[in-house]
Amino acid sequence: MGNLIKAEFRKTLTTKSWWGLMIPAVLFAFLFALIWGFLTNDIADFLGSRDTREITEALGIQAGELPVGLLALGHGVNIGTMFPVIFGVFALAGEYSKKTITTTFLTAPNRVSALTAKMITYIGWGLIYGIVIIAASSLATAITVDSQRLPTASQWLGVLGAGLLATVLSTLFGIGVGAVWNSVVGSVVTLTIWMLIVENVLVFVSFGWLRIEWLGGVLPNGTVNGIVGAIGAEAFGAAGVKVPGLDKETTWFLQYFAGAPGAFSWWASALIFFAWTMIFFVGGWAANQKRDIT
């Protein structure tokens, strides 16, 4: 197994996809955290005095100490997480498109060993992506957010752990989708349109017209965003144990500002997205046990 994992790392390093996707991941994470850092400094003005007072009294802090840095961090990490998803698609679907899958399967003892080595390798890549994405988001947040509104050390460590979990699961999710679809272009185009456009429209329409505030907490993009985003929402009392007295609209918009509209809590988002990941990953695993490689 060790030799198979080494071969997978070497194979990936010989391609341009790992750094070709890491560069925009870092840039988008930095840019989104930078923009949201500027915006969230004025979150108290958006909320209004009554809502701000309820939140700060419940949390036992001053209005100027609201941890808005978590909101900027959430958006930076969430947009960056899209790129490990795409990177994961290349893991198996890319080998089929380049016709290298034949060598991969024939040189391994069996397909289970080959796929297991690939899974372990891409967990490692997911961690690498997570570290650089969180670092870029943290830097942009530190540049833009007022010092008294930055996350505490424990909150930042929470984001670090949740962000690494999100990028690892995202990479495995991408592998699963690519393995089921068996097409890089089809998987990437479909995932991008669904996660960045279709799902967001569904979440906004369901809340705006039907008053369904939980939809984002169960769909794939919403749940992967909620792993990190809900930490910021929970810091404002808008997820997990919620601040009493906040109406549904304010709660939902606080979740939106945190990058996790509809999220129940960070751990619930992690469990639900893990379920989505396993559905596609196990499906792709099963499909590739007998798929023709000639």
ZIZISUL-V753940 format. One record per backbone hydrogen bond with DSSP energy under -0.5 kcal/mol. NH is the residue of the N-H (numbers start at 1). CO is the residue of the C=O. Records with the same first field share a line. If there is no record, write none. Layout:
NH: CO ; CO
This chain:
5: 1
6: 2
7: 3
8: 4
9: 5
10: 6
11: 7
12: 8
13: 9
14: 10
15: 12
20: 16
21: 17
22: 18
23: 19
24: 20
25: 21
26: 22
27: 23
28: 24
29: 25
30: 26
31: 27
32: 28
33: 29
34: 30
35: 31
36: 32
37: 33
38: 34
39: 35
40: 36
41: 37
42: 39
43: 40
45: 42
46: 42
47: 43
48: 44
52: 48
53: 49
54: 50
55: 51
56: 52
57: 53
58: 54
59: 55
60: 56
61: 56
65: 62
66: 63
68: 66
69: 149
70: 67
71: 68
72: 68
73: 69
74: 70
75: 71
76: 72
77: 73
78: 74
79: 75
80: 76
81: 77
82: 79
83: 80
84: 80
85: 81
86: 82
87: 83
88: 84
89: 85
90: 86
91: 87 ; 88
92: 88 ; 89
93: 89
94: 89
96: 92
97: 93
98: 94
99: 95 ; 96
100: 95
101: 95
104: 100
105: 101
106: 102
107: 103
108: 104
114: 110
115: 111
116: 112
117: 113
118: 114
119: 115
120: 116
121: 117
122: 118
123: 119
124: 120
125: 121
126: 122
127: 123
128: 124
129: 125
130: 126
131: 127
132: 128
133: 129
134: 130
135: 131
136: 132
137: 133
138: 134
139: 135
140: 136
141: 137
142: 138
143: 139
144: 140
145: 141
149: 146
150: 147
156: 152
157: 153
158: 154
159: 155
160: 156
161: 157
162: 158
163: 159
164: 160
165: 161
166: 162
167: 163
168: 164
169: 165
170: 166
171: 167
172: 168
173: 169
174: 170
175: 171
176: 172
177: 173
178: 174
179: 175
180: 176
181: 177
182: 178
187: 183
188: 184
189: 185
190: 186
191: 187
192: 188
193: 189
194: 190
195: 191
196: 192
197: 193
198: 193
199: 194
201: 197
202: 198
203: 199
204: 200
205: 201
206: 202
207: 203
208: 204
209: 205
210: 205
211: 207
212: 206
213: 211
217: 214
218: 215
219: 215
223: 219
224: 220
225: 221
226: 222
227: 223
228: 224 ; 225
229: 225
230: 226
231: 228
232: 228 ; 229
233: 229
234: 230
235: 231
236: 232 ; 233
237: 234
238: 233
240: 264
242: 240
243: 237
246: 243
251: 247
252: 248
253: 249
254: 250
255: 251
256: 252
257: 253
258: 254
259: 255 ; 256
260: 255
263: 260
269: 265
270: 266
271: 267
272: 268
273: 269
274: 270
275: 271
276: 272
277: 273
278: 274
279: 275
280: 276
281: 277
282: 278
283: 279
284: 280
285: 281
286: 282
287: 283
288: 284
289: 286
290: 287
